[in-house]
Amino acid sequence: MKPLNVSKWLGLVFLVLIGSYYFGRPVYWEIMSRILDSQSSLSSSYGSESHGELEAKQSLENAGKQEKENVLVPDGPEYASGIENHKISANASKDGARYDDKKQGIDTGSFAYELLKRPIWEAPSIDSQMPPLQAFALSKEMVDFRAKKNVIVVTFANHAFLDFALNWVKHLTQLRVSNILVGAMDHKCLEALFWAGIPTFDMGHQMDVIDVGWGTPSFHKMGREKVILVNEILSFGYELLMCDTDMVWMKDPLPYLEQFPEADVLTSSDAVVSTVDDDQLEVWDRSFGAYNIGIFHWRPSAVSKNLAKVWREQLLGDDSIWDQNGFNELMQKQLGPSVIGHRGLFYAYDGSLKLGVLPVSIFCSGHTFFVQAMYKQLKLAPYAVHTTFQFAGTDGKRHRLREAKLFHDKPEYYDLPGGFVSFNTSVPEHLLTGGIHSIESHFALVNYQMKQVRDALAIAAILNRTLVMPALWCRFDRMWFGHPGILPGTKTQQPFLCPMDHIFEVNNMLKQLPEEEFGPSIRFREYSFLENPRLPEKVKTSKLQVDICDKDASDCNLIFSLGPFSQVYNLARHNTEDQLFAALFPFRNVKHVHFSSIMEVFEGFINKAREEKFRRRVKTYTGIWCCVENRERGHIYYDIYWDEKPDWKPLPPSGPEDDHPPW
């Protein structure tokens, strides 16, 4: 065969390139990817040593190692069927066709392919560079590569919610759900997700990297991004389980959703009363509460695509509409009748869309899970909890999940310098159950506990330890509107273990206040902290128990051993800050100091300047109870120094001049 000359060689290469671009494997894409790969950085905002990348490398470099080893398994047999205590191996998310190189349209030499094929939590090597931004573009090929049984599970976040997004992924991968994608609303979040080994895509709209706050213009913008995303993924032809990042999966939801193949949309609900006692869909015409779009499942039917399109047009045409309100308004254009032969499904929207309301007992809101514990009372295994119905913003959401041991914090969260201090609360039975349940009996119970917490906060500040908050009991629920104490029809028990944000302003407790005015910050942890399986052994095994004694007793101020890792110290009653510090200074290296009772431990501050700063700080810690019915101002302020006011009574403000916190 005669050798080809140069012109013929060039012609052949040109034909291959053109033919490949139009008819086959996208060689052009691959060549461009190779060219981009030779560049040292994406742009000035995506330099190889950008702030976001350095932060992510430092804080998330071990995500592929640490996160594979630290697996959180919530307590209780109800979780046994849904969560398996296992380590996530490098191949945990490679389930069959997910990593088939022949998935439609995927170029095996491209950046996009390299991103997709990497197992979840497998972090890039430390010497890797951030891929070009276009490698993170959402595409049908990307969704197809990750989808399983034509289903994709999606959430999205900005950098302020990065830890929520990582927590969301962590719970799903524990459940061996790997058909997931996380949308990044800013470059900082995108970088961090990439370095953590999370399958992510760029949403193309640079949001604020800070917490935007509920109801703000940026919050509404996030809602519009959600509806745009729903439209885009439905147009690709895939089922979509869309989730907010402030929710957690405790059980694989996909088998449950498969039970209703006729449903166009399945949605969670803000209803606080369950219409069923099992795991069936709610009875739609007896379930009262807004459809909550923090968890909803779409099938790519013609009618659901039409709904998504109309919803998008509605929101983009009016900036004042909250995305959830818009969704509810469209769904309620026509409600009913029931779909014959399909329990729980009913017609909505235009009369042809088949809708189902997920059971509120197992697809839980913040009320049915944290307040009612409905799933426990019905002996059901919960699938999910969404941190709604809480009162301290993003900090409150995080704290709620921590109380339930459902938040994956970094290891340092569980082992702070200075160690921890905890105490047993003492609550007389008559305060819990005596007499009628009323505003007065509720405040009597809460105030009794609040005084103990105040002393414990002082002791934590004096010892420079982190306070483990106690479990708190309430007799009345808290809402945003007037109610009789417990919402009618709910399963709320009296008394009930109430979330900390019912009484304390968690967000205020975390604020960085100026020390010259408020004294040093006081660190705290959730009441379940010491029971968390992620607590390191060195904290568990380094403990001092402090019992209270009369100073004249023969065994007072003595130390007794309870074993190789635990001691008991008998401490005299009524200590000043100096006496308390001196007595416990020898135990400064003990990780955990536990008071068998906090009553009569602390007499008060001698240093009045220090006391005044402490008082200023803790006065900001308490919130309100809400609300007395049929009152313009029905809320009542908690007062952490209630006991210093002999005439104090739990009354709402009489007018605007009285409507302020007690400081």
Secondary structure as GFF3:
##gff-version 3
##sequence-region A 1 663
A	DSSP	alpha_helix	6	23	.	.	.	ID=ss1
A	DSSP	alpha_helix	27	37	.	.	.	ID=ss2
A	DSSP	three_ten_helix	44	46	.	.	.	ID=ss3
A	DSSP	alpha_helix	51	60	.	.	.	ID=ss4
A	DSSP	alpha_helix	63	69	.	.	.	ID=ss5
A	DSSP	three_ten_helix	77	79	.	.	.	ID=ss6
A	DSSP	three_ten_helix	96	99	.	.	.	ID=ss7
A	DSSP	alpha_helix	111	117	.	.	.	ID=ss8
A	DSSP	three_ten_helix	133	136	.	.	.	ID=ss9
A	DSSP	alpha_helix	140	146	.	.	.	ID=ss10
A	DSSP	beta_strand	151	157	.	.	.	ID=ss11
A	DSSP	three_ten_helix	159	161	.	.	.	ID=ss12
A	DSSP	alpha_helix	162	174	.	.	.	ID=ss13
A	DSSP	beta_strand	180	184	.	.	.	ID=ss14
A	DSSP	alpha_helix	187	196	.	.	.	ID=ss15
A	DSSP	beta_strand	200	202	.	.	.	ID=ss16
A	DSSP	alpha_helix	217	236	.	.	.	ID=ss17
A	DSSP	beta_strand	239	243	.	.	.	ID=ss18
A	DSSP	beta_strand	247	249	.	.	.	ID=ss19
A	DSSP	alpha_helix	254	257	.	.	.	ID=ss20
A	DSSP	beta_strand	265	269	.	.	.	ID=ss21
A	DSSP	three_ten_helix	284	286	.	.	.	ID=ss22
A	DSSP	beta_strand	291	298	.	.	.	ID=ss23
A	DSSP	alpha_helix	302	317	.	.	.	ID=ss24
A	DSSP	alpha_helix	323	331	.	.	.	ID=ss25
A	DSSP	beta_strand	346	348	.	.	.	ID=ss26
A	DSSP	beta_strand	353	357	.	.	.	ID=ss27
A	DSSP	beta_strand	363	364	.	.	.	ID=ss28
A	DSSP	alpha_helix	366	370	.	.	.	ID=ss29
A	DSSP	alpha_helix	374	377	.	.	.	ID=ss30
A	DSSP	beta_strand	384	386	.	.	.	ID=ss31
A	DSSP	alpha_helix	393	403	.	.	.	ID=ss32
A	DSSP	three_ten_helix	411	414	.	.	.	ID=ss33
A	DSSP	beta_strand	420	423	.	.	.	ID=ss34
A	DSSP	alpha_helix	429	433	.	.	.	ID=ss35
A	DSSP	alpha_helix	439	463	.	.	.	ID=ss36
A	DSSP	beta_strand	466	468	.	.	.	ID=ss37
A	DSSP	beta_strand	472	474	.	.	.	ID=ss38
A	DSSP	beta_strand	496	498	.	.	.	ID=ss39
A	DSSP	three_ten_helix	500	502	.	.	.	ID=ss40
A	DSSP	alpha_helix	506	509	.	.	.	ID=ss41
A	DSSP	alpha_helix	515	518	.	.	.	ID=ss42
A	DSSP	beta_strand	524	525	.	.	.	ID=ss43
A	DSSP	three_ten_helix	529	531	.	.	.	ID=ss44
A	DSSP	alpha_helix	537	540	.	.	.	ID=ss45
A	DSSP	beta_strand	543	549	.	.	.	ID=ss46
A	DSSP	beta_strand	559	563	.	.	.	ID=ss47
A	DSSP	beta_strand	566	572	.	.	.	ID=ss48
A	DSSP	beta_strand	575	576	.	.	.	ID=ss49
A	DSSP	alpha_helix	577	584	.	.	.	ID=ss50
A	DSSP	three_ten_helix	585	587	.	.	.	ID=ss51
A	DSSP	beta_strand	592	595	.	.	.	ID=ss52
A	DSSP	beta_strand	602	604	.	.	.	ID=ss53
A	DSSP	alpha_helix	608	619	.	.	.	ID=ss54
A	DSSP	beta_strand	624	625	.	.	.	ID=ss55
A	DSSP	beta_strand	636	637	.	.	.	ID=ss56
A	DSSP	three_ten_helix	642	644	.	.	.	ID=ss57
A	DSSP	three_ten_helix	656	658	.	.	.	ID=ss58
###
